[in-house]
């Protein structure tokens, strides 16, 4: 079963930045989104659960510096992607 993906406005801005600055990382972001929709806790990008959050928040590597940050809402089968740039 796949999850529904919501890309939040900040993450949209990050994707737009990658589209203009780094095509390779831009394409990697979409690979990460596709893999996350199928299995949000395993797969490419070294998924890692982030500590100190009340909800289930994970990150995956886009590149050495940037991470995709997302929250999993298991009961609704929804994932909110909050950012693609930066490190937490």
C-alpha positions, -999 to 999 in steps of 0.1 A, spaced: 0 0 0 13 34 -9 10 66 12 -4 99 0 23 125 -2 18 162 7 46 185 -3 44 215 20 51 251 8 86 253 22 95 220 5 81 234 -28 105 263 -24 134 239 -18 125 219 -49 124 251 -70 159 260 -57 172 226 -66 156 228 -101 176 260 -108 209 251 -89 213 213 -91 195 191 -115 211 160 -100 198 167 -65 164 178 -80 160 144 -96 172 126 -64 144 144 -45 118 128 -67 135 94 -63 133 99 -25 96 109 -27 88 78 -48 106 55 -24 90 71 7 55 67 -7 61 29 -9 80 24 24 85 55 46 108 38 71 132 19 48 149 23 15 172 47 -3 186 79 14 194 62 47 160 69 65 165 80 101 139 87 127 145 121 143 145 124 181 127 150 202 95 151 181 61 142 194 51 127 160 69 103 137 95 125 119 122 110 95 149 123 73 166 110 42 198 122 25 195 142 -6 232 149 -7 260 153 19 245 186 32 208 184 26 180 162 39 144 155 31 124 159 63 90 143 65 63 133 90 43 101 89 6 99 98 0 62 99 -37 62 106 -44 84 76 -17 68 54 -3 103 47 32 117 46 39 155 49 72 165 34 84 197 52 118 204 35 145 192 12 173 216 20 193 219 52 201 196 79 172 194 103 
